[in-house]
Amino acid sequence: MALKTANEFLDTIKKMKPRVYIGGKWVKNLLDNPVTRSMVMANAAMYGLAEDPANKEVMVATSHLTGEPINRNLNVARNIHDLDMRQEMALLTSQTVGTCNYRCVGCDALNSLAATTWEMDRDLGTKYNERFNKWLAYAQANDLAVSGAITDAKGDRRKRPTQQDEIDVFVHLVEKRDDGIVVSGIKVSQSGAIGSHETLVLPGGALKEGEEQFALAFVVQNSVPGLTYVCQYNAYSAEREMCGDESELGNPIYGQRETSTMIFDKVFIPWDRVFLCGETKFCGKMVTRFAKAHRMNCGGACKVGFADLIIGGTMLAAEYIGVEKVPHIQEKIIDMVRLSETSHACAIAAAMRGREEPKGSGVYLPDDLFGNAAKLNIAHGFWEIIKNAGDIGGGLVVTMPRLKDLDDPEVGPALKKAFSAAAPAAKRLKVAKFLQHWSAGLHGPGTWHGAGAPQTQRFMFTVLTDFEKKKKMAKKLMGMTEE
Ligand SMILES: Cc1cc2nc3c(=O)[nH]c(=O)nc-3n(C[C@H](O)[C@H](O)[C@H](O)COP(=O)(O)OP(=O)(O)OC[C@H]3O[C@@H](n4cnc5c(N)ncnc54)[C@H](O)[C@@H]3O)c2cc1C
């Protein structure tokens, strides 16, 4: 069975018993807690999308290992079309759930692993690629939801992993045994790890000789002994827990972007699940290849899907107060479209200019420069987009009462008078709550940092841009001769 239905996925989640802590409580069942349920439902929606024949080209791929149809989230891109469909999947999934699709980091991590383990086997004579392919075939056959853990807690950013006061701020090797390895350490900001079947763990950055104990890539099952997830907790979590009626919320079913801190305390990983152990030279490549894929998808196309939703909500807000034809409103909407479509164009360009890397591996990765452009453009553009949503939505976006208050026998009639405009009060408040979720929620910093803080993309521009060539072009046109 290579493709699971949404219901089959939910059945598997009911059987899992991860050690999950949220807002002062341990979660016994992910589907009982309203916050963890929103994350699981978004993941289930990904299975639902793949079930729909209308989405087949985007959501379903063919396994290069078995020839079977598989969820594209488990596909290794083998050509330009795969890359293009991958970024289209990021767009479609965001448009559908208005939050993280929770399989994106895992998908980009497995593409990096496919390329880098192949290269390690070629150069070092290891068997990592063989192991990785065996695991991948199993993941594909069982249509596993796989998240990706790259970001270490990192501690003092000025220091190398070996110089930190507390070694656990980086995931590290504790013991090498005949049957596998034992690892400890902490990964932070892990999207959807609690409700995924497995998590691919990659090194958090390039490593040097002497840092071998941090050079680890492996896959870990949810619910293994020693693994604890501490979920993010904020005003949106509290509101979801306390509201009593989720239809009141800005994103009723799927919620905000849910992440957790993953704490590894002497977790055992069998050798057949270890894909890099001590080879520091390949950590930089592994992370860079992940980033190439992730900046096109999470950094670029995914946020374009969010922008589509925000633009739709903002237009409704304008219509509901009768300003949709006013020139400055139309101009602001067009600016929102300009910013988001520019990022989509960069994501498409990253796919179209993608290439096999390393040569002979059969793995295709997106173009670095365009992927970084997609991410950096939307990181800045997203603030502008949510600013315009806040502008057009009016103060109501943050000053509104509860939607349910409209039905209160005492205050309801006055509220209906207050908030009726070119549309009834209930419609206005519903849209205001939707825009609150985007513009006054977690999405601004989430978009800024997801797929890497923008300074890393700026750095990549300095590495990838041939400035000398540009200077030469300018000199030639000016008629300046070379000294
Ligand atoms: C919503 C969301 C979902 C995420 N999902 C995942 C996920 O599923 N998996 C995963 O692995 N990660 C995930 N991340 C983590 C994301 O990749 C990181 O947030 C991002 O890489 C930035 O790292 P940081 O948060 O540790 O910020 P920091 O590294 O603390 O950066 C803070 C600031 O310090 C600067 N800075 C940091 N180090 C240095 C330095 N050495 N020199 C100069 N300046 C420096 C940065 O440029 C930035 O301005 C997610 C993040 C968010 C917000």
The ligand as an SDF file (V2000), in Angstrom:
LIG
                    3D

 53 58  0  0  0  0  0  0  0  0999 V2000
    7.7400   28.5230   12.2460 C   0  0  0  0  0  0  0  0  0  0  0  0
    9.0660   27.8600   12.1700 C   0  0  0  0  0  0  0  0  0  0  0  0
    9.1700   26.5330   11.8010 C   0  0  0  0  0  0  0  0  0  0  0  0
   10.3980   25.8830   11.7820 C   0  0  0  0  0  0  0  0  0  0  0  0
   10.4660   24.5590   11.4580 N   0  0  0  0  0  0  0  0  0  0  0  0
   11.6590   23.9200   11.5200 C   0  0  0  0  0  0  0  0  0  0  0  0
   11.7390   22.5230   11.2950 C   0  0  0  0  0  0  0  0  0  0  0  0
   10.7430   21.8600   11.0260 O   0  0  0  0  0  0  0  0  0  0  0  0
   12.9480   21.9230   11.3840 N   0  0  0  0  0  0  0  0  0  0  0  0
   14.0840   22.6090   11.6920 C   0  0  0  0  0  0  0  0  0  0  0  0
   15.1430   22.0120   11.7580 O   0  0  0  0  0  0  0  0  0  0  0  0
   14.0310   23.9360   11.9210 N   0  0  0  0  0  0  0  0  0  0  0  0
   12.8580   24.6040   11.8570 C   0  0  0  0  0  0  0  0  0  0  0  0
   12.7970   25.9480   12.1010 N   0  0  0  0  0  0  0  0  0  0  0  0
   14.0120   26.6250   12.5260 C   0  0  0  0  0  0  0  0  0  0  0  0
   14.5790   27.6460   11.5470 C   0  0  0  0  0  0  0  0  0  0  0  0
   15.2980   26.9970   10.5500 O   0  0  0  0  0  0  0  0  0  0  0  0
   15.4350   28.6100   12.3830 C   0  0  0  0  0  0  0  0  0  0  0  0
   14.5480   29.4000   13.1300 O   0  0  0  0  0  0  0  0  0  0  0  0
   16.3620   29.4750   11.5670 C   0  0  0  0  0  0  0  0  0  0  0  0
   17.3450   28.7060   10.9380 O   0  0  0  0  0  0  0  0  0  0  0  0
   17.0470   30.5180   12.4560 C   0  0  0  0  0  0  0  0  0  0  0  0
   17.7050   29.8790   13.5310 O   0  0  0  0  0  0  0  0  0  0  0  0
   17.3660   30.3230   15.0280 P   0  0  0  0  0  0  0  0  0  0  0  0
   15.9050   30.3410   15.1940 O   0  0  0  0  0  0  0  0  0  0  0  0
   18.1630   29.4720   15.9340 O   0  0  0  0  0  0  0  0  0  0  0  0
   17.8140   31.8210   15.1130 O   0  0  0  0  0  0  0  0  0  0  0  0
   19.2450   32.3470   15.5220 P   0  0  0  0  0  0  0  0  0  0  0  0
   20.3030   31.5160   14.9230 O   0  0  0  0  0  0  0  0  0  0  0  0
   19.2770   32.5110   17.0040 O   0  0  0  0  0  0  0  0  0  0  0  0
   19.2660   33.7760   14.8290 O   0  0  0  0  0  0  0  0  0  0  0  0
   18.8560   34.9730   15.4940 C   0  0  0  0  0  0  0  0  0  0  0  0
   19.6430   36.1310   14.8870 C   0  0  0  0  0  0  0  0  0  0  0  0
   21.0310   35.9820   15.1350 O   0  0  0  0  0  0  0  0  0  0  0  0
   21.7610   35.9860   13.9160 C   0  0  0  0  0  0  0  0  0  0  0  0
   22.8710   35.0300   14.0800 N   0  0  0  0  0  0  0  0  0  0  0  0
   22.7840   33.7570   14.5480 C   0  0  0  0  0  0  0  0  0  0  0  0
   23.9970   33.1860   14.5590 N   0  0  0  0  0  0  0  0  0  0  0  0
   24.8650   34.1040   14.1140 C   0  0  0  0  0  0  0  0  0  0  0  0
   26.2670   34.1110   13.9030 C   0  0  0  0  0  0  0  0  0  0  0  0
   27.0220   33.0350   14.1810 N   0  0  0  0  0  0  0  0  0  0  0  0
   26.8280   35.2170   13.4020 N   0  0  0  0  0  0  0  0  0  0  0  0
   26.0790   36.3080   13.1090 C   0  0  0  0  0  0  0  0  0  0  0  0
   24.7440   36.3680   13.2960 N   0  0  0  0  0  0  0  0  0  0  0  0
   24.1430   35.2840   13.7960 C   0  0  0  0  0  0  0  0  0  0  0  0
   20.7660   35.5750   12.8480 C   0  0  0  0  0  0  0  0  0  0  0  0
   21.1240   36.0380   11.5580 O   0  0  0  0  0  0  0  0  0  0  0  0
   19.4920   36.2380   13.3720 C   0  0  0  0  0  0  0  0  0  0  0  0
   19.4940   37.5950   13.0070 O   0  0  0  0  0  0  0  0  0  0  0  0
   11.5720   26.6110   12.1120 C   0  0  0  0  0  0  0  0  0  0  0  0
   11.4780   27.9580   12.4550 C   0  0  0  0  0  0  0  0  0  0  0  0
   10.2610   28.5750   12.4920 C   0  0  0  0  0  0  0  0  0  0  0  0
   10.2130   30.0260   12.8970 C   0  0  0  0  0  0  0  0  0  0  0  0
  1  2  1  0
  2  3  1  0
  2 52  2  0
  3  4  2  0
  4  5  1  0
  4 50  1  0
  5  6  2  0
  6  7  1  0
  6 13  1  0
  7  8  2  0
  7  9  1  0
  9 10  1  0
 10 11  2  0
 10 12  1  0
 12 13  2  0
 13 14  1  0
 14 15  1  0
 14 50  1  0
 15 16  1  0
 16 17  1  0
 16 18  1  0
 18 19  1  0
 18 20  1  0
 20 21  1  0
 20 22  1  0
 22 23  1  0
 23 24  1  0
 24 25  2  0
 24 26  1  0
 24 27  1  0
 27 28  1  0
 28 29  2  0
 28 30  1  0
 28 31  1  0
 31 32  1  0
 32 33  1  0
 33 34  1  0
 33 48  1  0
 34 35  1  0
 35 36  1  0
 35 46  1  0
 36 37  1  0
 36 45  1  0
 37 38  2  0
 38 39  1  0
 39 40  1  0
 39 45  2  0
 40 41  1  0
 40 42  2  0
 42 43  1  0
 43 44  2  0
 44 45  1  0
 46 47  1  0
 46 48  1  0
 48 49  1  0
 50 51  2  0
 51 52  1  0
 52 53  1  0
M  END
$$$$
